[in-house]
Amino acid sequence: ELGEIEAQLIACRGVREAVVVVREDEPGDKRLVAYVIGTADLEPDATYLREQLRLSLAEHMLPSAFVSLEAFPLTAN
């Protein structure tokens, strides 16, 4: 399911890359968080992204938070 959410995010205007993860800040409290890298000319906001995703995804597949990044962190491996 995460791949489907990521694909829908990348299809949104202004999104160059996207990664969706399941976060569990407290035991049993899981939520979806989307990390997005915007295009050079536009950085989409959470309201726009949520509205676009709502058109094609079920409510339980909508991320509860959107985090804009300049780039995704890379590890040595």
mmCIF file of the N, C-alpha and C atoms, coordinates in Angstrom:
data_MODEL
# 
_entry.id   MODEL 
# 
loop_
_atom_site.group_PDB 
_atom_site.id 
_atom_site.type_symbol 
_atom_site.label_atom_id 
_atom_site.label_alt_id 
_atom_site.label_comp_id 
_atom_site.label_asym_id 
_atom_site.label_entity_id 
_atom_site.label_seq_id 
_atom_site.pdbx_PDB_ins_code 
_atom_site.Cartn_x 
_atom_site.Cartn_y 
_atom_site.Cartn_z 
_atom_site.occupancy 
_atom_site.B_iso_or_equiv 
_atom_site.pdbx_formal_charge 
_atom_site.auth_seq_id 
_atom_site.auth_comp_id 
_atom_site.auth_asym_id 
_atom_site.auth_atom_id 
_atom_site.pdbx_PDB_model_num 
ATOM 1   N N  . GLU A 1 1  ? 0.805  -1.201 0.000  1.00 0.00 ? 1  GLU A N  1 
ATOM 2   C CA . GLU A 1 1  ? 0.000  0.000  0.000  1.00 0.00 ? 1  GLU A CA 1 
ATOM 3   C C  . GLU A 1 1  ? 0.851  1.270  0.000  1.00 0.00 ? 1  GLU A C  1 
ATOM 4   N N  . LEU A 1 2  ? 2.001  1.244  0.673  1.00 0.00 ? 2  LEU A N  1 
ATOM 5   C CA . LEU A 1 2  ? 2.827  2.447  0.738  1.00 0.00 ? 2  LEU A CA 1 
ATOM 6   C C  . LEU A 1 2  ? 3.283  2.873  -0.649 1.00 0.00 ? 2  LEU A C  1 
ATOM 7   N N  . GLY A 1 3  ? 3.617  1.895  -1.488 1.00 0.00 ? 3  GLY A N  1 
ATOM 8   C CA . GLY A 1 3  ? 4.033  2.202  -2.855 1.00 0.00 ? 3  GLY A CA 1 
ATOM 9   C C  . GLY A 1 3  ? 2.931  2.873  -3.648 1.00 0.00 ? 3  GLY A C  1 
ATOM 10  N N  . GLU A 1 4  ? 1.699  2.458  -3.423 1.00 0.00 ? 4  GLU A N  1 
ATOM 11  C CA . GLU A 1 4  ? 0.562  3.075  -4.114 1.00 0.00 ? 4  GLU A CA 1 
ATOM 12  C C  . GLU A 1 4  ? 0.387  4.531  -3.682 1.00 0.00 ? 4  GLU A C  1 
ATOM 13  N N  . ILE A 1 5  ? 0.539  4.785  -2.395 1.00 0.00 ? 5  ILE A N  1 
ATOM 14  C CA . ILE A 1 5  ? 0.427  6.159  -1.885 1.00 0.00 ? 5  ILE A CA 1 
ATOM 15  C C  . ILE A 1 5  ? 1.547  7.014  -2.467 1.00 0.00 ? 5  ILE A C  1 
ATOM 16  N N  . GLU A 1 6  ? 2.767  6.477  -2.485 1.00 0.00 ? 6  GLU A N  1 
ATOM 17  C CA . GLU A 1 6  ? 3.902  7.206  -3.050 1.00 0.00 ? 6  GLU A CA 1 
ATOM 18  C C  . GLU A 1 6  ? 3.677  7.520  -4.523 1.00 0.00 ? 6  GLU A C  1 
ATOM 19  N N  . ALA A 1 7  ? 3.153  6.557  -5.268 1.00 0.00 ? 7  ALA A N  1 
ATOM 20  C CA . ALA A 1 7  ? 2.893  6.773  -6.696 1.00 0.00 ? 7  ALA A CA 1 
ATOM 21  C C  . ALA A 1 7  ? 1.866  7.885  -6.900 1.00 0.00 ? 7  ALA A C  1 
ATOM 22  N N  . GLN A 1 8  ? 0.841  7.912  -6.075 1.00 0.00 ? 8  GLN A N  1 
ATOM 23  C CA . GLN A 1 8  ? -0.174 8.962  -6.186 1.00 0.00 ? 8  GLN A CA 1 
ATOM 24  C C  . GLN A 1 8  ? 0.413  10.331 -5.821 1.00 0.00 ? 8  GLN A C  1 
ATOM 25  N N  . LEU A 1 9  ? 1.303  10.360 -4.840 1.00 0.00 ? 9  LEU A N  1 
ATOM 26  C CA . LEU A 1 9  ? 1.953  11.625 -4.474 1.00 0.00 ? 9  LEU A CA 1 
ATOM 27  C C  . LEU A 1 9  ? 2.824  12.142 -5.612 1.00 0.00 ? 9  LEU A C  1 
ATOM 28  N N  . ILE A 1 10 ? 3.604  11.255 -6.220 1.00 0.00 ? 10 ILE A N  1 
ATOM 29  C CA . ILE A 1 10 ? 4.494  11.667 -7.307 1.00 0.00 ? 10 ILE A CA 1 
ATOM 30  C C  . ILE A 1 10 ? 3.691  12.177 -8.498 1.00 0.00 ? 10 ILE A C  1 
ATOM 31  N N  . ALA A 1 11 ? 2.469  11.706 -8.639 1.00 0.00 ? 11 ALA A N  1 
ATOM 32  C CA . ALA A 1 11 ? 1.604  12.175 -9.725 1.00 0.00 ? 11 ALA A CA 1 
ATOM 33  C C  . ALA A 1 11 ? 1.061  13.583 -9.469 1.00 0.00 ? 11 ALA A C  1 
ATOM 34  N N  . CYS A 1 12 ? 1.185  14.073 -8.239 1.00 0.00 ? 12 CYS A N  1 
ATOM 35  C CA . CYS A 1 12 ? 0.691  15.415 -7.901 1.00 0.00 ? 12 CYS A CA 1 
ATOM 36  C C  . CYS A 1 12 ? 1.626  16.485 -8.462 1.00 0.00 ? 12 CYS A C  1 
ATOM 37  N N  . ARG A 1 13 ? 1.031  17.566 -8.909 1.00 0.00 ? 13 ARG A N  1 
ATOM 38  C CA . ARG A 1 13 ? 1.796  18.702 -9.430 1.00 0.00 ? 13 ARG A CA 1 
ATOM 39  C C  . ARG A 1 13 ? 2.735  19.218 -8.341 1.00 0.00 ? 13 ARG A C  1 
ATOM 40  N N  . GLY A 1 14 ? 3.982  19.389 -8.696 1.00 0.00 ? 14 GLY A N  1 
ATOM 41  C CA . GLY A 1 14 ? 4.954  19.957 -7.773 1.00 0.00 ? 14 GLY A CA 1 
ATOM 42  C C  . GLY A 1 14 ? 5.723  18.949 -6.937 1.00 0.00 ? 14 GLY A C  1 
ATOM 43  N N  . VAL A 1 15 ? 5.408  17.658 -7.067 1.00 0.00 ? 15 VAL A N  1 
ATOM 44  C CA . VAL A 1 15 ? 6.121  16.639 -6.288 1.00 0.00 ? 15 VAL A CA 1 
ATOM 45  C C  . VAL A 1 15 ? 7.102  15.910 -7.203 1.00 0.00 ? 15 VAL A C  1 
ATOM 46  N N  . ARG A 1 16 ? 8.379  15.959 -6.822 1.00 0.00 ? 16 ARG A N  1 
ATOM 47  C CA . ARG A 1 16 ? 9.419  15.272 -7.599 1.00 0.00 ? 16 ARG A CA 1 
ATOM 48  C C  . ARG A 1 16 ? 9.655  13.869 -7.063 1.00 0.00 ? 16 ARG A C  1 
ATOM 49  N N  . GLU A 1 17 ? 9.721  13.740 -5.726 1.00 0.00 ? 17 GLU A N  1 
ATOM 50  C CA . GLU A 1 17 ? 9.939  12.445 -5.087 1.00 0.00 ? 17 GLU A CA 1 
ATOM 51  C C  . GLU A 1 17 ? 9.093  12.366 -3.827 1.00 0.00 ? 17 GLU A C  1 
ATOM 52  N N  . ALA A 1 18 ? 8.751  11.139 -3.436 1.00 0.00 ? 18 ALA A N  1 
ATOM 53  C CA . ALA A 1 18 ? 7.953  10.950 -2.226 1.00 0.00 ? 18 ALA A CA 1 
ATOM 54  C C  . ALA A 1 18 ? 8.268  9.608  -1.584 1.00 0.00 ? 18 ALA A C  1 
ATOM 55  N N  . VAL A 1 19 ? 8.263  9.602  -0.269 1.00 0.00 ? 19 VAL A N  1 
ATOM 56  C CA . VAL A 1 19 ? 8.407  8.376  0.510  1.00 0.00 ? 19 VAL A CA 1 
ATOM 57  C C  . VAL A 1 19 ? 7.359  8.435  1.617  1.00 0.00 ? 19 VAL A C  1 
ATOM 58  N N  . VAL A 1 20 ? 6.646  7.339  1.801  1.00 0.00 ? 20 VAL A N  1 
ATOM 59  C CA . VAL A 1 20 ? 5.643  7.260  2.862  1.00 0.00 ? 20 VAL A CA 1 
ATOM 60  C C  . VAL A 1 20 ? 6.077  6.172  3.834  1.00 0.00 ? 20 VAL A C  1 
ATOM 61  N N  . VAL A 1 21 ? 6.032  6.488  5.125  1.00 0.00 ? 21 VAL A N  1 
ATOM 62  C CA . VAL A 1 21 ? 6.410  5.527  6.158  1.00 0.00 ? 21 VAL A CA 1 
ATOM 63  C C  . VAL A 1 21 ? 5.304  5.443  7.205  1.00 0.00 ? 21 VAL A C  1 
ATOM 64  N N  . VAL A 1 22 ? 5.307  4.325  7.918  1.00 0.00 ? 22 VAL A N  1 
ATOM 65  C CA . VAL A 1 22 ? 4.405  4.159  9.054  1.00 0.00 ? 22 VAL A CA 1 
ATOM 66  C C  . VAL A 1 22 ? 5.197  4.521  10.297 1.00 0.00 ? 22 VAL A C  1 
ATOM 67  N N  . ARG A 1 23 ? 4.708  5.513  11.038 1.00 0.00 ? 23 ARG A N  1 
ATOM 68  C CA . ARG A 1 23 ? 5.374  5.917  12.286 1.00 0.00 ? 23 ARG A CA 1 
ATOM 69  C C  . ARG A 1 23 ? 4.537  5.460  13.458 1.00 0.00 ? 23 ARG A C  1 
ATOM 70  N N  . GLU A 1 24 ? 5.214  5.053  14.498 1.00 0.00 ? 24 GLU A N  1 
ATOM 71  C CA . GLU A 1 24 ? 4.549  4.648  15.730 1.00 0.00 ? 24 GLU A CA 1 
ATOM 72  C C  . GLU A 1 24 ? 5.229  5.397  16.870 1.00 0.00 ? 24 GLU A C  1 
ATOM 73  N N  . ASP A 1 25 ? 4.741  6.613  17.140 1.00 0.00 ? 25 ASP A N  1 
ATOM 74  C CA . ASP A 1 25 ? 5.337  7.439  18.184 1.00 0.00 ? 25 ASP A CA 1 
ATOM 75  C C  . ASP A 1 25 ? 5.044  6.884  19.575 1.00 0.00 ? 25 ASP A C  1 
ATOM 76  N N  . GLU A 1 26 ? 3.869  6.300  19.725 1.00 0.00 ? 26 GLU A N  1 
ATOM 77  C CA . GLU A 1 26 ? 3.488  5.644  20.974 1.00 0.00 ? 26 GLU A CA 1 
ATOM 78  C C  . GLU A 1 26 ? 3.017  4.241  20.624 1.00 0.00 ? 26 GLU A C  1 
ATOM 79  N N  . PRO A 1 27 ? 3.272  3.274  21.482 1.00 0.00 ? 27 PRO A N  1 
ATOM 80  C CA . PRO A 1 27 ? 2.860  1.902  21.176 1.00 0.00 ? 27 PRO A CA 1 
ATOM 81  C C  . PRO A 1 27 ? 1.381  1.823  20.782 1.00 0.00 ? 27 PRO A C  1 
ATOM 82  N N  . GLY A 1 28 ? 1.136  1.212  19.626 1.00 0.00 ? 28 GLY A N  1 
ATOM 83  C CA . GLY A 1 28 ? -0.231 1.044  19.146 1.00 0.00 ? 28 GLY A CA 1 
ATOM 84  C C  . GLY A 1 28 ? -0.799 2.227  18.394 1.00 0.00 ? 28 GLY A C  1 
ATOM 85  N N  . ASP A 1 29 ? -0.068 3.336  18.341 1.00 0.00 ? 29 ASP A N  1 
ATOM 86  C CA . ASP A 1 29 ? -0.553 4.543  17.660 1.00 0.00 ? 29 ASP A CA 1 
ATOM 87  C C  . ASP A 1 29 ? 0.216  4.723  16.352 1.00 0.00 ? 29 ASP A C  1 
ATOM 88  N N  . LYS A 1 30 ? -0.207 3.981  15.334 1.00 0.00 ? 30 LYS A N  1 
ATOM 89  C CA . LYS A 1 30 ? 0.472  4.036  14.040 1.00 0.00 ? 30 LYS A CA 1 
ATOM 90  C C  . LYS A 1 30 ? -0.191 5.065  13.140 1.00 0.00 ? 30 LYS A C  1 
ATOM 91  N N  . ARG A 1 31 ? 0.647  5.776  12.375 1.00 0.00 ? 31 ARG A N  1 
ATOM 92  C CA . ARG A 1 31 ? 0.126  6.755  11.420 1.00 0.00 ? 31 ARG A CA 1 
ATOM 93  C C  . ARG A 1 31 ? 1.054  6.835  10.226 1.00 0.00 ? 31 ARG A C  1 
ATOM 94  N N  . LEU A 1 32 ? 0.482  7.267  9.109  1.00 0.00 ? 32 LEU A N  1 
ATOM 95  C CA . LEU A 1 32 ? 1.253  7.429  7.883  1.00 0.00 ? 32 LEU A CA 1 
ATOM 96  C C  . LEU A 1 32 ? 1.831  8.838  7.818  1.00 0.00 ? 32 LEU A C  1 
ATOM 97  N N  . VAL A 1 33 ? 3.099  8.917  7.458  1.00 0.00 ? 33 VAL A N  1 
ATOM 98  C CA . VAL A 1 33 ? 3.760  10.204 7.272  1.00 0.00 ? 33 VAL A CA 1 
ATOM 99  C C  . VAL A 1 33 ? 4.391  10.199 5.883  1.00 0.00 ? 33 VAL A C  1 
ATOM 100 N N  . ALA A 1 34 ? 4.113  11.253 5.122  1.00 0.00 ? 34 ALA A N  1 
ATOM 101 C CA . ALA A 1 34 ? 4.657  11.383 3.769  1.00 0.00 ? 34 ALA A CA 1 
ATOM 102 C C  . ALA A 1 34 ? 5.780  12.408 3.770  1.00 0.00 ? 34 ALA A C  1 
ATOM 103 N N  . TYR A 1 35 ? 6.915  12.022 3.226  1.00 0.00 ? 35 TYR A N  1 
ATOM 104 C CA . TYR A 1 35 ? 8.050  12.922 3.044  1.00 0.00 ? 35 TYR A CA 1 
ATOM 105 C C  . TYR A 1 35 ? 8.129  13.227 1.554  1.00 0.00 ? 35 TYR A C  1 
ATOM 106 N N  . VAL A 1 36 ? 8.098  14.504 1.218  1.00 0.00 ? 36 VAL A N  1 
ATOM 107 C CA . VAL A 1 36 ? 8.074  14.878 -0.199 1.00 0.00 ? 36 VAL A CA 1 
ATOM 108 C C  . VAL A 1 36 ? 9.181  15.875 -0.526 1.00 0.00 ? 36 VAL A C  1 
ATOM 109 N N  . ILE A 1 37 ? 9.691  15.743 -1.743 1.00 0.00 ? 37 ILE A N  1 
ATOM 110 C CA . ILE A 1 37 ? 10.632 16.712 -2.300 1.00 0.00 ? 37 ILE A CA 1 
ATOM 111 C C  . ILE A 1 37 ? 9.901  17.387 -3.446 1.00 0.00 ? 37 ILE A C  1 
ATOM 112 N N  . GLY A 1 38 ? 9.784  18.700 -3.361 1.00 0.00 ? 38 GLY A N  1 
ATOM 113 C CA . GLY A 1 38 ? 9.081  19.449 -4.394 1.00 0.00 ? 38 GLY A CA 1 
ATOM 114 C C  . GLY A 1 38 ? 9.939  19.679 -5.623 1.00 0.00 ? 38 GLY A C  1 
ATOM 115 N N  . THR A 1 39 ? 9.290  20.078 -6.691 1.00 0.00 ? 39 THR A N  1 
ATOM 116 C CA . THR A 1 39 ? 10.022 20.433 -7.905 1.00 0.00 ? 39 THR A CA 1 
ATOM 117 C C  . THR A 1 39 ? 10.667 21.800 -7.707 1.00 0.00 ? 39 THR A C  1 
ATOM 118 N N  . ALA A 1 40 ? 11.557 22.161 -8.609 1.00 0.00 ? 40 ALA A N  1 
ATOM 119 C CA . ALA A 1 40 ? 12.283 23.424 -8.490 1.00 0.00 ? 40 ALA A CA 1 
ATOM 120 C C  . ALA A 1 40 ? 11.349 24.631 -8.526 1.00 0.00 ? 40 ALA A C  1 
ATOM 121 N N  . ASP A 1 41 ? 10.250 24.522 -9.262 1.00 0.00 ? 41 ASP A N  1 
ATOM 122 C CA . ASP A 1 41 ? 9.370  25.677 -9.442 1.00 0.00 ? 41 ASP A CA 1 
ATOM 123 C C  . ASP A 1 41 ? 8.183  25.721 -8.487 1.00 0.00 ? 41 ASP A C  1 
ATOM 124 N N  . LEU A 1 42 ? 7.923  24.625 -7.755 1.00 0.00 ? 42 LEU A N  1 
ATOM 125 C CA . LEU A 1 42 ? 6.731  24.591 -6.913 1.00 0.00 ? 42 LEU A CA 1 
ATOM 126 C C  . LEU A 1 42 ? 6.923  23.619 -5.765 1.00 0.00 ? 42 LEU A C  1 
ATOM 127 N N  . GLU A 1 43 ? 6.538  24.056 -4.577 1.00 0.00 ? 43 GLU A N  1 
ATOM 128 C CA . GLU A 1 43 ? 6.547  23.158 -3.425 1.00 0.00 ? 43 GLU A CA 1 
ATOM 129 C C  . GLU A 1 43 ? 5.111  23.042 -2.933 1.00 0.00 ? 43 GLU A C  1 
ATOM 130 N N  . PRO A 1 44 ? 4.473  21.894 -3.148 1.00 0.00 ? 44 PRO A N  1 
ATOM 131 C CA . PRO A 1 44 ? 3.069  21.742 -2.773 1.00 0.00 ? 44 PRO A CA 1 
ATOM 132 C C  . PRO A 1 44 ? 2.883  21.744 -1.259 1.00 0.00 ? 44 PRO A C  1 
ATOM 133 N N  . ASP A 1 45 ? 1.737  22.243 -0.817 1.00 0.00 ? 45 ASP A N  1 
ATOM 134 C CA . ASP A 1 45 ? 1.465  22.247 0.615  1.00 0.00 ? 45 ASP A CA 1 
ATOM 135 C C  . ASP A 1 45 ? 0.599  21.042 0.987  1.00 0.00 ? 45 ASP A C  1 
ATOM 136 N N  . ALA A 1 46 ? 0.497  20.786 2.283  1.00 0.00 ? 46 ALA A N  1 
ATOM 137 C CA . ALA A 1 46 ? -0.210 19.610 2.783  1.00 0.00 ? 46 ALA A CA 1 
ATOM 138 C C  . ALA A 1 46 ? -1.679 19.606 2.386  1.00 0.00 ? 46 ALA A C  1 
ATOM 139 N N  . THR A 1 47 ? -2.322 20.755 2.402  1.00 0.00 ? 47 THR A N  1 
ATOM 140 C CA . THR A 1 47 ? -3.742 20.827 2.046  1.00 0.00 ? 47 THR A CA 1 
ATOM 141 C C  . THR A 1 47 ? -3.957 20.378 0.613  1.00 0.00 ? 47 THR A C  1 
ATOM 142 N N  . TYR A 1 48 ? -3.150 20.877 -0.302 1.00 0.00 ? 48 TYR A N  1 
ATOM 143 C CA . TYR A 1 48 ? -3.254 20.492 -1.713 1.00 0.00 ? 48 TYR A CA 1 
ATOM 144 C C  . TYR A 1 48 ? -3.017 18.992 -1.876 1.00 0.00 ? 48 TYR A C  1 
ATOM 145 N N  . LEU A 1 49 ? -1.963 18.477 -1.242 1.00 0.00 ? 49 LEU A N  1 
ATOM 146 C CA . LEU A 1 49 ? -1.637 17.060 -1.383 1.00 0.00 ? 49 LEU A CA 1 
ATOM 147 C C  . LEU A 1 49 ? -2.754 16.182 -0.834 1.00 0.00 ? 49 LEU A C  1 
ATOM 148 N N  . ARG A 1 50 ? -3.281 16.541 0.317  1.00 0.00 ? 50 ARG A N  1 
ATOM 149 C CA . ARG A 1 50 ? -4.370 15.766 0.914  1.00 0.00 ? 50 ARG A CA 1 
ATOM 150 C C  . ARG A 1 50 ? -5.592 15.757 0.001  1.00 0.00 ? 50 ARG A C  1 
ATOM 151 N N  . GLU A 1 51 ? -5.930 16.908 -0.576 1.00 0.00 ? 51 GLU A N  1 
ATOM 152 C CA . GLU A 1 51 ? -7.076 16.994 -1.489 1.00 0.00 ? 51 GLU A CA 1 
ATOM 153 C C  . GLU A 1 51 ? -6.860 16.117 -2.717 1.00 0.00 ? 51 GLU A C  1 
ATOM 154 N N  . GLN A 1 52 ? -5.663 16.127 -3.269 1.00 0.00 ? 52 GLN A N  1 
ATOM 155 C CA . GLN A 1 52 ? -5.374 15.322 -4.451 1.00 0.00 ? 52 GLN A CA 1 
ATOM 156 C C  . GLN A 1 52 ? -5.422 13.827 -4.137 1.00 0.00 ? 52 GLN A C  1 
ATOM 157 N N  . LEU A 1 53 ? -4.860 13.436 -3.010 1.00 0.00 ? 53 LEU A N  1 
ATOM 158 C CA . LEU A 1 53 ? -4.860 12.025 -2.642 1.00 0.00 ? 53 LEU A CA 1 
ATOM 159 C C  . LEU A 1 53 ? -6.268 11.526 -2.349 1.00 0.00 ? 53 LEU A C  1 
ATOM 160 N N  . ARG A 1 54 ? -7.085 12.380 -1.783 1.00 0.00 ? 54 ARG A N  1 
ATOM 161 C CA . ARG A 1 54 ? -8.465 12.015 -1.453 1.00 0.00 ? 54 ARG A CA 1 
ATOM 162 C C  . ARG A 1 54 ? -9.255 11.609 -2.704 1.00 0.00 ? 54 ARG A C  1 
ATOM 163 N N  . LEU A 1 55 ? -8.850 12.105 -3.870 1.00 0.00 ? 55 LEU A N  1 
ATOM 164 C CA . LEU A 1 55 ? -9.537 11.781 -5.119 1.00 0.00 ? 55 LEU A CA 1 
ATOM 165 C C  . LEU A 1 55 ? -9.324 10.331 -5.541 1.00 0.00 ? 55 LEU A C  1 
ATOM 166 N N  . SER A 1 56 ? -8.227 9.718  -5.106 1.00 0.00 ? 56 SER A N  1 
ATOM 167 C CA . SER A 1 56 ? -7.907 8.380  -5.601 1.00 0.00 ? 56 SER A CA 1 
ATOM 168 C C  . SER A 1 56 ? -7.619 7.336  -4.520 1.00 0.00 ? 56 SER A C  1 
ATOM 169 N N  . LEU A 1 57 ? -7.528 7.760  -3.272 1.00 0.00 ? 57 LEU A N  1 
ATOM 170 C CA . LEU A 1 57 ? -7.198 6.816  -2.206 1.00 0.00 ? 57 LEU A CA 1 
ATOM 171 C C  . LEU A 1 57 ? -8.293 6.775  -1.145 1.00 0.00 ? 57 LEU A C  1 
ATOM 172 N N  . ALA A 1 58 ? -8.394 5.635  -0.478 1.00 0.00 ? 58 ALA A N  1 
ATOM 173 C CA . ALA A 1 58 ? -9.328 5.499  0.640  1.00 0.00 ? 58 ALA A CA 1 
ATOM 174 C C  . ALA A 1 58 ? -8.840 6.352  1.813  1.00 0.00 ? 58 ALA A C  1 
ATOM 175 N N  . GLU A 1 59 ? -9.753 6.739  2.662  1.00 0.00 ? 59 GLU A N  1 
ATOM 176 C CA . GLU A 1 59 ? -9.439 7.624  3.793  1.00 0.00 ? 59 GLU A CA 1 
ATOM 177 C C  . GLU A 1 59 ? -8.315 7.060  4.669  1.00 0.00 ? 59 GLU A C  1 
ATOM 178 N N  . HIS A 1 60 ? -8.319 5.755  4.914  1.00 0.00 ? 60 HIS A N  1 
ATOM 179 C CA . HIS A 1 60 ? -7.295 5.166  5.790  1.00 0.00 ? 60 HIS A CA 1 
ATOM 180 C C  . HIS A 1 60 ? -5.901 5.171  5.156  1.00 0.00 ? 60 HIS A C  1 
ATOM 181 N N  . MET A 1 61 ? -5.825 5.483  3.859  1.00 0.00 ? 61 MET A N  1 
ATOM 182 C CA . MET A 1 61 ? -4.534 5.533  3.168  1.00 0.00 ? 61 MET A CA 1 
ATOM 183 C C  . MET A 1 61 ? -3.968 6.950  3.083  1.00 0.00 ? 61 MET A C  1 
ATOM 184 N N  . LEU A 1 62 ? -4.668 7.924  3.622  1.00 0.00 ? 62 LEU A N  1 
ATOM 185 C CA . LEU A 1 62 ? -4.195 9.306  3.571  1.00 0.00 ? 62 LEU A CA 1 
ATOM 186 C C  . LEU A 1 62 ? -3.193 9.551  4.691  1.00 0.00 ? 62 LEU A C  1 
ATOM 187 N N  . PRO A 1 63 ? -2.011 10.065 4.366  1.00 0.00 ? 63 PRO A N  1 
ATOM 188 C CA . PRO A 1 63 ? -1.041 10.392 5.417  1.00 0.00 ? 63 PRO A CA 1 
ATOM 189 C C  . PRO A 1 63 ? -1.605 11.436 6.375  1.00 0.00 ? 63 PRO A C  1 
ATOM 190 N N  . SER A 1 64 ? -1.262 11.300 7.639  1.00 0.00 ? 64 SER A N  1 
ATOM 191 C CA . SER A 1 64 ? -1.717 12.273 8.630  1.00 0.00 ? 64 SER A CA 1 
ATOM 192 C C  . SER A 1 64 ? -0.789 13.477 8.688  1.00 0.00 ? 64 SER A C  1 
ATOM 193 N N  . ALA A 1 65 ? 0.413  13.330 8.131  1.00 0.00 ? 65 ALA A N  1 
ATOM 194 C CA . ALA A 1 65 ? 1.364  14.441 8.122  1.00 0.00 ? 65 ALA A CA 1 
ATOM 195 C C  . ALA A 1 65 ? 2.175  14.414 6.834  1.00 0.00 ? 65 ALA A C  1 
ATOM 196 N N  . PHE A 1 66 ? 2.556  15.606 6.390  1.00 0.00 ? 66 PHE A N  1 
ATOM 197 C CA . PHE A 1 66 ? 3.388  15.772 5.201  1.00 0.00 ? 66 PHE A CA 1 
ATOM 198 C C  . PHE A 1 66 ? 4.603  16.590 5.602  1.00 0.00 ? 66 PHE A C  1 
ATOM 199 N N  . VAL A 1 67 ? 5.777  16.101 5.246  1.00 0.00 ? 67 VAL A N  1 
ATOM 200 C CA . VAL A 1 67 ? 7.027  16.779 5.586  1.00 0.00 ? 67 VAL A CA 1 
ATOM 201 C C  . VAL A 1 67 ? 7.761  17.091 4.291  1.00 0.00 ? 67 VAL A C  1 
ATOM 202 N N  . SER A 1 68 ? 8.037  18.370 4.063  1.00 0.00 ? 68 SER A N  1 
ATOM 203 C CA . SER A 1 68 ? 8.791  18.783 2.873  1.00 0.00 ? 68 SER A CA 1 
ATOM 204 C C  . SER A 1 68 ? 10.278 18.748 3.179  1.00 0.00 ? 68 SER A C  1 
ATOM 205 N N  . LEU A 1 69 ? 11.033 18.174 2.260  1.00 0.00 ? 69 LEU A N  1 
ATOM 206 C CA . LEU A 1 69 ? 12.483 18.077 2.411  1.00 0.00 ? 69 LEU A CA 1 
ATOM 207 C C  . LEU A 1 69 ? 13.169 18.600 1.161  1.00 0.00 ? 69 LEU A C  1 
ATOM 208 N N  . GLU A 1 70 ? 14.396 19.062 1.329  1.00 0.00 ? 70 GLU A N  1 
ATOM 209 C CA . GLU A 1 70 ? 15.220 19.458 0.186  1.00 0.00 ? 70 GLU A CA 1 
ATOM 210 C C  . GLU A 1 70 ? 15.740 18.219 -0.535 1.00 0.00 ? 70 GLU A C  1 
ATOM 211 N N  . ALA A 1 71 ? 16.098 17.195 0.249  1.00 0.00 ? 71 ALA A N  1 
ATOM 212 C CA . ALA A 1 71 ? 16.611 15.932 -0.286 1.00 0.00 ? 71 ALA A CA 1 
ATOM 213 C C  . ALA A 1 71 ? 16.402 14.864 0.775  1.00 0.00 ? 71 ALA A C  1 
ATOM 214 N N  . PHE A 1 72 ? 16.366 13.618 0.349  1.00 0.00 ? 72 PHE A N  1 
ATOM 215 C CA . PHE A 1 72 ? 16.259 12.523 1.303  1.00 0.00 ? 72 PHE A CA 1 
ATOM 216 C C  . PHE A 1 72 ? 17.636 12.213 1.857  1.00 0.00 ? 72 PHE A C  1 
ATOM 217 N N  . PRO A 1 73 ? 17.733 11.947 3.159  1.00 0.00 ? 73 PRO A N  1 
ATOM 218 C CA . PRO A 1 73 ? 19.031 11.601 3.729  1.00 0.00 ? 73 PRO A CA 1 
ATOM 219 C C  . PRO A 1 73 ? 19.523 10.272 3.158  1.00 0.00 ? 73 PRO A C  1 
ATOM 220 N N  . LEU A 1 74 ? 20.796 10.193 2.909  1.00 0.00 ? 74 LEU A N  1 
ATOM 221 C CA . LEU A 1 74 ? 21.405 8.980  2.374  1.00 0.00 ? 74 LEU A CA 1 
ATOM 222 C C  . LEU A 1 74 ? 22.352 8.390  3.402  1.00 0.00 ? 74 LEU A C  1 
ATOM 223 N N  . THR A 1 75 ? 22.379 7.068  3.455  1.00 0.00 ? 75 THR A N  1 
ATOM 224 C CA . THR A 1 75 ? 23.321 6.405  4.352  1.00 0.00 ? 75 THR A CA 1 
ATOM 225 C C  . THR A 1 75 ? 24.507 5.893  3.541  1.00 0.00 ? 75 THR A C  1 
ATOM 226 N N  . ALA A 1 76 ? 25.565 5.531  4.221  1.00 0.00 ? 76 ALA A N  1 
ATOM 227 C CA . ALA A 1 76 ? 26.766 5.045  3.546  1.00 0.00 ? 76 ALA A CA 1 
ATOM 228 C C  . ALA A 1 76 ? 26.517 3.716  2.849  1.00 0.00 ? 76 ALA A C  1 
ATOM 229 N N  . ASN A 1 77 ? 25.584 2.936  3.337  1.00 0.00 ? 77 ASN A N  1 
ATOM 230 C CA . ASN A 1 77 ? 25.300 1.628  2.732  1.00 0.00 ? 77 ASN A CA 1 
ATOM 231 C C  . ASN A 1 77 ? 24.351 1.833  1.623  1.00 0.00 ? 77 ASN A C  1 
# 
